Every structure is written in C-alpha cells, then in structure tokens.
Amino acid sequence: MSVPQDSLDFLEPDEELLRASELEGDTPNTPCALVVLVGDRRFEGPGDKTHTMVSELLTEIGFQVDAVVRAKSKKSEIRKAIETGVVGGVDLVLTIGGTGVGARDKTPEATRAVIDKMVPGVSQAIRSSGQACGAVDACTSRGICGVSGSTVVVNLAPSRQAIRDGVATIGPLVQHLIAELNEHSVA
C-alpha cells in the first residue's frame, strides 16, 4: 500500500511554542507551604479568619499554601503536624502560636525535636522586626527557625500584627534558604 507523498511531509515546529517550552523548563516551581495553627482554643472561633490571612500573606510573597492544619498545644501533636509537612516535601512549614512562656506554649520545643539545623538569624530578624512594629508577642517570642531535610520550619507568634510583620520579614530570608537547599540538594 502506497502512502501519498504529501502525508509524509512534516510541518515545521512553531517557534513560539518551542520558545515557550524552553522557558517553561527554566521557570522555578512555586514554593509550597504548610501552615500549622497551634492552640487549644485559639483559631477555632466562628469569626476567626487567621487561616485565610496567613494564606493570603504567604501567597503575596510567592508561596502556594498546600494546607492549613490545626494542632493542640501538645508537643507530640505539634511535632506530628510539622513532620507531615516535612515528609510531604513542602518548602516551608510555618507555625503560628505556642511561642510564649506559658505552660501550654510548646511550639519551639516541638520544632527543635524535628529540625536538623538551626537558623537563628531568621528568628532574630522576626523578633527585631516585631519590636520595631510594636508587636510585643513577636519580640518576646521564643520561636525558632531551622531546616529539616529540605524544609524550612519557622515559628511565629499568634497576634495579627506579629503574623503580618513576621511573614513580611521571613519572605526574602526563607526564599534564600530554599534556594540554598535546592542548589545543594542531591537529585
């Protein structure tokens, strides 16, 4: 059976399509985040929109929020929530709450149990910025920052002001850490 000659002729590839596909390979993936809201009763009120605010703030600084989860003020529950993000491969786990000096404030201890390397400069920047903007709970926070595997974990104090200022402060710092982790990761 003979095939007509013109059916074997191939069209030249579309240059715009080729250029777009080449650029697509160079475009970095949007970093992903998991938010952990820590508290026994906090964040559970009918009018509480903390989860929405944090998601919007993270989106503004270039993150895709995969999920917002709640954890009771128990070290094991907080640690489990953080580990969920680490095992899930998110770039950032951001905890909100549990960073004070009260008996139920256990987020820094739970975080320390999960992270491999401390990154104290980020926590220092959050406290300093919190003091400058008047967020008392941010500047007195015991929150820490570190890396677990290829995930950055950051603790923020729970007031709206501390969250807004904290997310703005960590944006370029966490982006830098993620770039370092991606640059030196073993594929």
N, C-alpha and C positions, 0 to 999 in steps of 0.2 A: 504494500500500500504506500503510495507516494503522498508526501505531505507538501502542500503548496509552499513555495519559497517564501512568500511574504508572511506566513505564520511563524517562520523561524527568525524573522527579523526582531531584534530586541530594541526596545526604546532606551534612549539614553537616560541615565538616572537624573532625577530632578536635583539641581544643585542646591536649591534652598532646603530641600528635605535632607540632603546629606549634611549640609552645614548645621542644621538644627539637631540632627542626631549626634554629630560630633560635639556640639556644645552641651548637649544633654549629659554626655559622659563626663564632662568637666564640672558640671554643676554639683556642688556638695549637697548631700542629703540634709533635710531639715532635722536638726537635733530633736530628740524626743525627751519628754519629761514625765515623771510620775510625781504627783503631789500627795503628801500624807498629812492629813489634818489630825493632830493629836489632842485629845481631850476627853474627859469623862462625859461632860455635858456640853461643852463648848462646841460650836459649829453645828449643833443639832436643832436649834430653834427654828420655828417655821419661817421666820423672815431672814434667816442668816444666808447671805449670798457670798460668803468668803470664797467658796469653791469657784464661783463664777469670776470674781475679781482676780483671784490668783491665775486662773486660766487665761483671762484676757491680758494680764500683765506679762505673763510668760510668752504669749503669742506675739505681743508687741516687741519683745526683744529677740524674736526669731525661733521660738520653740513650738513644737507641736505637743500638746498635752495629751498623752495617751489615756490617762485616768487620774481621777481624784479619789483617794480612799480615806476612810476614817479609821483611826486606831485609838483604843482606850489608853489611858495613861498607865500602861503596864509595859515594863521594859521588853518582855517577850513579844507582845503584840506590835510594838513599835519596830523592833528588830525584824520581825517577820514581814511587816509591810515594806521596810527598806529593802530587805532581801528579795522580795517579789520584783521590785524594780531592777535590782542588780542582775538577777537571773534572767529577767525579761529582756535585758540588753538596752535599757534606756540610757541616755547620756547623762541625765540629771535626775536625782531624787531630791525633791525639795520638801522638807518637813516644816510644818507650821505649828508652833506651840510646844509646851513642855520644856521650855528653856530657862525657866525662872529658878528660884531657890526653894520653892515649896516642896512639901513632902511628895506630891504626885508628879513633880517635874523630873522626868527620867529620859528625855529625848537625847541629851548629849551622851549619857551612858550607853543607851541602846545603839546609838550611831557608832560610838567608839568600838563596840563589840563587832561591828560589821566591816569597818574600813581597814584598808591595808596601809595607807599612808595618810598622815595628817597634812593639811594645807592651812596652817594657821593664819596666813596673810589675808585670806578671804574673810574669816571670822573677825579679824581685827578691823578690816575695812568696813564691815557691816556695823560693828559697834561704834566706830568713829563717825560714820555717816549718820547713824542713828542719833548720836549725841548732837551732831550739828543740826539735825532737823527737828530735834525735840522729842523724839520717840524714846521715852525713858526705858521702856521694856527692851528696846533694841540695844541700847548702850549698856544695860545691866545684864544682858542675856549671857547665859553660859553656852550658847550654841557653838557648834564646831563645824568644820568643813574637812572633808577628806575624800580619798579615792578608794573605791572598792572595785577591783578588777578594772574595767574601763568605764565605770560610772562615777560621776562626781556626786557627792552627797553633801547637802547644805542644810543647816538648821536655821530657821528664822523665828523670831518672837511673834506672838499672835495678834498684836494690835493692827488695825488697818494701816496706820501710819508706818509701823515697823515693816509690814509686808510691802507696801508701796515703795518705801525707800530701799528696803532690802533687795527686792527684785531689780530695781534700777541699778543698785550698786553691784550686784553679782553678775549682771549681764555680760560685760566685756571680760570679767575675770573668769567666769565659767566657760565662756566661748574659747578663751585662750587655753584653759586646761583641757577642754575637749579636743581642741586642735592638736595639742601635745600628745594626748593619749592616742589619737588616730594616726598621728605621724609615726609614732614609735610602736604601734601595735603589730603583732605578728599575724599575718594573714594565712 
